[in-house]
Amino acid sequence: MLTRIDHIGIACHDLDATVAFYRETYGFTDVHVEVNEEQGVREAMLKINDTGDGAASYIQLLEPIRDDSAVAKWLAKNGEGVHHIAFGTDGDVQDEADAIAAKDVRVLYDSPRNGSMGSRITFLHPKDCHGVLTELVQKP
């Protein structure tokens, strides 16, 4: 069962400058910065608030580290801005993906991959989700 909006992913060219903007403008706190080699990004998670299921909602800022990464290609085509929305589950992300796939929504990964802060993730095809790239997240 999907329980929350886990995060909104925002693609950017300069992670440090974008983190500073969100921190200074909105007061969001820097929670976590990491490089995700598998996804080809350097990312920052900025906490917005806690949620009722013991997790939190975040803004995820994504800066590509390789020109062949999905985020780099997206930035080249669209410029900076909202890249995806992520829904969190307190269950198994593979089970959630399988249930959604049974409703004729394409899942982009055959099995979950490594996400931010040790999470397991998968994505749903934007053409099957009314133009929105959608991520499913299972916290560690």
N, C-alpha and C positions, 0 to 999 in steps of 0.2 A: 504494500500500500504506500503510495506517495504521501508524504506527511508535511512537506514544506517547500517553499522556494529556497533552495540551498544557496544559490548565487546567480548573479547576472554576470556573464563574461563580457568584458570590454576589450577590444583589440586596440593597441596603442603602439606608437613608434618609439617612445621614450618612457620606459617603465618608471624611472626615478622621478621624472617631472610629473607624470600622471599620478603617481602615489602622492607626491607633495600637494598637487591640486586637490585631491579627494580628502587628504588629511586637513589641509588648511581651510578649504572651503566648507566642508561638511562636518569636520571633526571626527571622521572615521579613523579608527586606530589600525596601525599596521600590525597584522597578526602573524603573517607568515610570508616569507619570500623563498622561492626555490627555483631551480632549473629543472625542467622536465625534458630530458633528452628525447624520450620516446615521442613526445608531442612537438618537440622543436621550439619550446618557448621558455622564457624566463617569466615567472608569474608572481604576483603578490595577491594575497587574500586580505581584504580589509573588512573587519567586522562591522556590521550595521546594528544587529540586535540579537538577543537570545530568542529561541523559539520554544514553544510549549513541549516539544519532545526531547528537550535536553540538548539540542544542537544549536545552531546559529544560522543567521542569514548573512551573506557576504557579497561584496563586490569583488570580482576576480579580474585583475588587470593582466593582460597577456601581451608580451613583447616577443616577436619571433627572434630566434637565434640562428635560424637557417632560412635561406631563400626558398627552400623546397618544402617548408612546413605549411600546414593548412592555414595557419593564422597569417603567415607572410603572403600567401596567395590571396587570402581574403582581404587583407589590407591593401594590396596592390589594386584589387578590383573595386573595393568599396570605401577605402579610407578608414580613419579611426571611427569607432563607435561600437554599438551593441553587437556582439558576435553571436551570443547564445544565451538561453535561459536554462538553468539546471534545477531539477526537482530532486529532492532528497527522499530516500526511503529508509525505514528502520528495518526492512527485510533484506533479502538477497537481491542485488541488482540484476543478476542473471534471470532470476524468477520474474522480476518486474519486466525486463526486456522481452522475455518469452511470452508473457501475458499480453503485452502491447503488440508484439509481432503477430499474435493470433488474431488481431483486429486489423490486419493488413497494413501495418505501419512498418516500414523497413528499418531494421536496426543496422547501424553502420559497421559494427565490430562483431565478429563471430563469438568472441568471449570478452569479458570486461578487461579493461586495461588499468594501469596505474594512474591515479589522479593526484590532485593536491593533498598534502598532509596525510598521505597514506590511504587515501580513499580508493575505491574501485568504481570505475565509470564505464559508461557506454553512451553512444549518441544515437538519436533517431533522425531519419532523413528529413530535411526541411520541406521537401516537396510533399511529404505525407503529413506534415504538421502545420499547414497553412503558412508556409514560408519561414517558419522559425526553426533554426537548428536547436534541438532539444537534447539536453544531457540528463542522464539518470545517474545519481550519486549514492553510493553506500559508504558511510563513514567507517573508519577502521574499528 
